[in-house]
């Protein structure tokens, strides 16, 4: 247990750790190592490295799909998403997406993973069950962040370059609206 906000331990991972996600089903923490092109998988109970798996080039973002117990890793330099089995720690497949995948979010209502592609100005939508690309939706310039609204089943995409947020319908993958916001939303 954590007491007095003290450091329990430090776990060695790959070069330039960039993103983290927790898998509550198996109590594992995944660390994307941007310069090592790998994801280190850590046992949440004993803080030990279970394994390190090779992914695409420049892993930049992670998201966990609790329905299918999969971890998705957006690889920003190889323009793809690596999908890891949460139970076995094995790479299941790699899916090609747009240019420079930058952010991920999972929609549990429709079991979809959304990947914001910062250089192609679009969002790739991946089916969580089949690992297939369902659609690619055009958004604003330099999409840099995503969030899913479970109440209304909408995905919001912050577009850094066009100072707006694109709202995507989670059920039918259509753009509902684009809302102007402040300068350079991230």
Secondary structure as GFF3:
##gff-version 3
##sequence-region A 1 186
A	DSSP	beta_strand	17	23	.	.	.	ID=ss1
A	DSSP	beta_strand	28	33	.	.	.	ID=ss2
A	DSSP	beta_strand	38	43	.	.	.	ID=ss3
A	DSSP	beta_strand	49	54	.	.	.	ID=ss4
A	DSSP	beta_strand	59	65	.	.	.	ID=ss5
A	DSSP	beta_strand	70	75	.	.	.	ID=ss6
A	DSSP	beta_strand	80	85	.	.	.	ID=ss7
A	DSSP	beta_strand	91	96	.	.	.	ID=ss8
A	DSSP	beta_strand	101	107	.	.	.	ID=ss9
A	DSSP	beta_strand	112	117	.	.	.	ID=ss10
A	DSSP	beta_strand	122	127	.	.	.	ID=ss11
A	DSSP	beta_strand	133	138	.	.	.	ID=ss12
A	DSSP	beta_strand	143	149	.	.	.	ID=ss13
A	DSSP	beta_strand	154	159	.	.	.	ID=ss14
A	DSSP	beta_strand	164	169	.	.	.	ID=ss15
A	DSSP	beta_strand	175	180	.	.	.	ID=ss16
###
